[in-house]
Amino acid sequence: MSLDPQIETLLKHLAAEAGPALESRTVAQNRAAGRAFAILAGAPEPVADVRDATATADGRDIPVRIYRPVTEPDAGPLPVTLFFHGGGWVFGDLDTQDHIARTVAGRSGTIVVSVDYRLAPEHRFPAAADDAYAALTWVADNAAGFGGDGERLAVFGESAGGNLAAVLAQESLHRGGPRITLQVLAYPAVDRFDDSPSMYQYLAGPVLSRSYLEWFWGAYLSTPDQGADPRVSPARSGELAGLPPAVIATAENDPLRDQGDRYARKLADAGVPVQHLPVKGAIHGFLSFTGSVQLSRNVLNQLADAVAMAFH
């Protein structure tokens, strides 16, 4: 295992402050830890405007936060990127990864709509996936109301949010929903039954251990057989042709690495344009470390730039 030196330093600081094993904590304790993690992102990037709104679709009200980049006064309607935070479908909210939404908005020139989907275990599968699709349809129908172009859409997700973004790309295609121009998946969970070498090599983490991953799956799913559903394990879908182009970032020192690598290959084999970014020295969740880790800033910028390229 080779770690980026700045990540290694950060992990030593986190280890000095560590409490009980994450998988032994309560839902409330893990949510508090997730909120505390947000401080590692550093100072927020400025954008032109941030406002909270409500996406009303399929009979539900879904909180969203809309980030508008700095643009020329006559820029016209802007493309829109839907962002889905990480947190194992159990924690995370509009604040915990505010820095990712800001960076993507600023560098891509797109309006970013961050989605506060329902969390498990109070709302188990398929609640988060249903909220993701409902938010997509709301954005497509209402983008003009906040200066966006509902026909130029991207999805961007991190970890569990990467799972939702991948699921959303498949669902929208198969249901004849809004067309998605690009899917950006950062170290996504895409296969519940993954038993590849990285799951053993990084059994104990860092940050995401296999036992902690099982804790998340136990909170998210009601029954074990749900793991075979493509809305849980998008990498298990046999219908990948025609999906939007994908940018997939995987972390070298992450139990989820191999399933992300394999999904990138499966998409490419199905004729989907794929840019795969294997990030050496990185660990799961590294995009949250932009406050002190240059590698995290560089990769986040690269992913945001990929969104910009998709529309320009």
Secondary structure, 3 states (H helix, E strand, C coil): CCCCHHHHHHHHHHHHCCCCCHHHCCHHHHHHHHHHHHHHHCCCCCCCEEEEEEEEECCEEEEEEEEECCCCCCCCCEEEEEEECCCCCCCCCCCCCHHHHHHHHHHHCCEEEEECCCCCCCCCCCHHHHHHHHHHHHHHHHHHHHCEEEEEEEEEEECHHHHHHHHHHHHHHHCCCCCCCEEEEECCCCCCCCCCHHHHHCCCCCCCCHHHHHHHHHHHCCCHHHHHCCCCCHHHCCCCCCCCCEEEEEEEECCCHHHHHHHHHHHHHCCCCEEEEEEEEEECCHHHHCCCCHHHHHHHHHHHHHHHHHHC
